[in-house]
Amino acid sequence: MELTASNVIKSLSEIAPYIEADGGFVEFVEIEEDTKFVKVRLGGACTSCAMSAMTLKQGIQNKIFQDIPDCNGVIQVLWWILTNNSKLILLFWQKESVVFVER
């Protein structure tokens, strides 16, 4: 399959029931077109699970690699919403950096 959002979502939907069985969920965020990395967010029980990194790499990433060979990797994106002086600040964490987006 090609590296497209719909194909990634299809691939994730096939592994989602296994993640949901443990009380978690996986959500597609976006594809980094220049690097061919897929960004996902893990939620539910996955947010506090010590095995979530293994789920990401050995479960989700391996499934996407199997279905979409053009993908170079999967990145977990975490986000928090804070308010500061009536501004909405979204904090995105990916890899080892934090990106601040004010709205």
N, C-alpha and C positions, 0 to 999 in steps of 0.2 A: 504494500500500500504506500501511497505518497504521504509525505509529512504535511497533513492538513489538520485543521482544528476538528473537523468532523471525523476523520480517521482516528485521531487521538482519543476523542470522546468515545468512539466505538470500542477501541481497545481498552480504555478505562472501564467501560460498562461491563466488560467481560470479567474483570478482576474485582470490581466493586462488591459483589455479593460476599466474597471471602473477607474483605475488610469490614463490611457491615456486620457480618456474623460475630465479630469481636467488639462491636459497638462503635466503630469508627466510620469515616467516610473519606472519599477522595474526590477532589473537585478540580477540573481543568481550569487553568488561569489563562495561559497564553503560550505561544511559540515564539521564541527569540529567532527571528528570521535570519539574522546574520550569523548566529552560532549554531542554529538548529538544535537548541536545547528546549525542552518542554518544561513549563512551570506548572506545578500542581500545588494544591493546598490540602493538607490532611487535617481532618477535624474529628470531633467527637472524642472517643476514647484514645485516638491516636495522638492527641495533643499532649497527653501526659504519659504515654507509653514509652518505656525504655527501648522497645523493639521497633519503634517507628522508622528509624534510619535503615534498619534491615528490611522492613516492609517496602520502603521507598526504593532501595537499590536492588534487592533480590526479588522482589515481587513486582512492583509497578514498572521499574525501569527495564527489567528483563522481559516483561510482557510487551512493552512498547518496542524494545529492540527486536523482538521476535516478529512483531506485526509490521513495524516501520523501520527498516534497516537504515534509512537516511537520518534518523534521529541520533544526535551525538550524546545525549544524556538527559536526565530528569533532575530538576531542581525543586526543592521544597520551598514554598513561599509562605512565610508566616506574616500575619498582619495584626496590628492593634489599632484601635481608634481612640484618640485622646482629644480632649477639648482644651484649648488654651486661649483665654481672652476672646471667647466667642468664635474662635477659628477651629475648623475641623482639621486635625493633623493625622494623616495616615502614615504609619510606620511600616515599611515593607522590609523584611529581612530575607536575604537570599545569599547563598554562598556564605561569605564572611563579611558582608557589608550591610549597612543600613541606608536606606534611601528615604528621605523625608519629602512628603508631598503635602503642601498646605492648600486648603480650599477655603 
